[in-house]
Amino acid sequence: MNKVSDDVVLVMVGHGSLLPYGKEMISTFCDVMRKRGLFSRVETAFLQKDDPPLEDVLRGLAQEGAKTALILPVFLANGVHTTKDIPSVLNKITEETDLKLVYAEPLGADERIVDILIDRANEALGV
């Protein structure tokens, strides 16, 4: 896969949790994405309970002079967070800054996820 653009910052958004595993998982995804070198920069953000909050990350990017941020929700499906909460933050940032925001869909019912589910089922069964 080719580099997306030198001007695009990827912001991977997680839900946030009181337990550390959620933040660690999003951080790991970001580390892997950074190693792939597809984006000029990869940032982590959260909606609740973990830092940094999405709004703070986007505001910081705007202050640093970033041109475009691709917001990638690390959620399995659409729900209140992906259809209302994240768009609300994006609308606020769009009104207050010149940062161009592009919003991606959550993971969805992708066949590649089914492959992972099959692996997990086989692991549980010791196959």
Buried (B, 14 or more C-beta within 10 A) or exposed (E): EEEBEEEBBBBBBBBBBEEEEBBEEBBEBBEEBBEEEBBBBBBBBBBEBBEEBBBEBBBEBBEEEBBBBBBBBBBEEEEEBBEEBBBEBBEEBBEEBEBBBEBBEBBEEEEEEEEEEEEEEEEEEEE
